[in-house]
């Protein structure tokens, strides 16, 4: 008698189609309804939830139309400044820089080169313009070897010999600077050479504290704010010096990193051990950006331009990153990590890219080897279990390379938007996926739709 064989059957998997619509994009860690939050965004900007290729860099041109070259590529610029001056009744500016070893240079328009100013600093000082009662400008250099003034016509002159922090500000025509560790000094109005102490003009205020040394001075809304490692002080410094008053503001946060403090719009931004913070109207709030700084050996640079806070810092792995944060919307992206020497100079942001002197430029190009990119790694779109990613449709215009992966493989697509749409069919199964967008310049994204089949067992 022949045996009888029975076909083994398994429960059929049922698929439930899900459509997920996103009407905006962001860089961040919070999941917000209708917003696609990328874990990493490079050189793209966000505006009202829309994303577009953005910040690049353009060459810096002198008034004579020349692109200046760095004197010593082995000792590149660490900070730039523009020195205002008048030539035959015409207002001009001369580009200066201090190198990483503290050597200072000024642009010579006649010869088309940088000249050594015969001054070398012990560190990279804070540099800012100051004016006298006749409107003549000089640059003040504040750092370890004191405070120095330079006006292009004369050699550097020292106005304060004690060690200062590389932080200073000008408020109501006075130069304020920090004498380490706990003293704020100020000069007479319209005379940075006058430090003769008296009740109304020049003097100093001491702020001893266990919350760390003073290391930042910023002006916001007619007030001077002093930053120490774990605290903020409000200094009302209007009028005569005898009327100055100070107030300790509540902070209670982790250690603030020097070099990260910048005024941008109506806020002051800074980097602390736990991330980026915004200070406004006595309130301090953490900004939702994926910034995880190294806690030891941190060296920061920052600047503000076009309503954006630029921050260069070392992450927890010791790799340098450049964050660009919109001061109003708090939307952010990462920029070219090799950009450094971030410097506010009047209406420009001057910086260094591969030893080339550049300007931040919304319409500029990226240095060679850098891409526009937006990535989301290891996401399940808030839906657990196995899924089939059927389609991705992007709204926008331009050209983009799309890479979609699961736990095992990756599929790539290159395409152009047609009639405002770009659709691809990944047809990948998995529980978690990655999405990487590599747009070309002048590409914009306004929305997205993802279609998934979500599987569940007939027995479950």
Secondary structure, 3 states (H helix, E strand, C coil): CCCCCCCCCCCCEEEEEEEEEECEEEECCCCCCCEEEECEEECEEEECCEEEECCEEEECCCCCCCCCECCCHHHCEEEEEEEEEEECCEEEEEEEEEECCCEEEEEECCCCEEEEEEEECCCCCEEEEEECCCCCEEEEEEECCEEEEECCCCCCEEEECCCEEEEEEEECCEEEEEECCCEEEECECCECCCCCECCCCEEEEECCCCCCCEEEEEEECCEEEEEECCEEEEEECCCCHHHCEEEEECCCCCCECCCCCEEECCEEEEEECCEEEEEECCEEEECCCCCCECCCCCCCEEEEECCEEEEEEEECCCCEEEEEEECCCCCEEEECCCCEEEEEECCEEEEEECCEEEEEECCCECCCCCCCEEEEEEECCCCCCCEEEEEEEEEEECEEEEEEECCCCEEEEEEECECCEEEECCCEEECCEEEEEEECCCCEEEEEEEEEEEEEECCC
